Amino acid sequence: MMRLVAFDMAGTTIDEGDAVYAALHVAVVDDELNSGHSLSMDDVQTWMGAEKRTAMRELTRLASGAEATAPDVERMYERF
């Protein structure tokens, strides 16, 4: 007997208007590590489906060239 079914909702079962990727974009570009750098929504979309902390690390590298540490990523994830 099945007791629980979980679905990935954002972009899979509902169209949330890219709200998840907009929030990811804000979390990365507004972080102190990326201050003064930009990142396009197309850059963010390339990480569609990836684990968010991994995406944040890679998007930081793309935006500023910096290596995000675990505390940096957790700070961004909390904002996200």
C-alpha positions in Angstrom: 0.0 0.0 0.0 1.3 3.4 -1.0 1.4 5.8 1.9 3.2 8.8 0.5 3.8 10.3 -2.9 6.1 13.3 -3.3 6.4 15.4 -6.5 8.8 18.1 -7.6 6.4 20.9 -8.0 8.2 23.9 -9.4 8.2 23.6 -13.1 7.1 20.0 -13.0 3.5 19.9 -11.8 2.8 23.7 -11.7 4.1 26.7 -13.6 5.4 28.9 -10.9 6.6 31.6 -13.3 10.3 30.9 -12.7 9.9 32.1 -9.1 12.4 29.6 -7.8 15.1 30.7 -10.3 14.3 34.4 -9.6 14.8 33.7 -5.8 18.1 31.8 -6.6 19.3 34.7 -8.7 18.6 37.2 -5.9 20.2 34.9 -3.3 23.5 34.7 -5.3 23.8 38.3 -6.7 22.8 40.0 -3.5 25.4 38.1 -1.5 28.4 40.0 -0.3 30.7 37.6 -2.1 29.2 38.7 -5.4 28.9 42.4 -4.7 29.2 44.4 -7.8 29.0 41.4 -10.2 26.1 40.5 -12.4 24.5 37.2 -13.4 21.9 36.7 -16.1 18.7 34.7 -15.7 20.0 32.5 -18.6 23.0 31.7 -16.4 20.7 30.7 -13.6 18.5 28.6 -15.9 21.5 26.5 -16.9 21.4 25.1 -13.4 17.7 24.1 -13.7 17.2 20.8 -11.7 20.5 20.9 -9.9 20.8 20.8 -6.2 20.6 24.4 -5.0 23.8 24.6 -3.0 25.7 23.2 -5.9 24.1 25.8 -8.2 25.0 28.6 -5.8 28.6 27.5 -5.7 28.9 27.4 -9.5 26.9 30.6 -10.1 29.2 32.4 -7.7 32.2 31.2 -9.6 30.5 32.4 -12.8 29.5 35.8 -11.4 32.6 36.8 -9.5 35.2 34.1 -10.1 35.2 33.6 -6.3 35.2 30.2 -4.7 32.2 30.0 -2.3 33.0 28.3 1.0 30.4 26.2 2.8 29.5 29.2 5.1 29.1 31.4 2.0 26.8 28.8 0.4 24.7 28.4 3.6 24.3 32.2 3.9 23.0 32.3 0.3 20.8 29.3 0.9 19.2 30.9 3.9 18.4 34.0 1.8 17.0 31.7 -0.9 
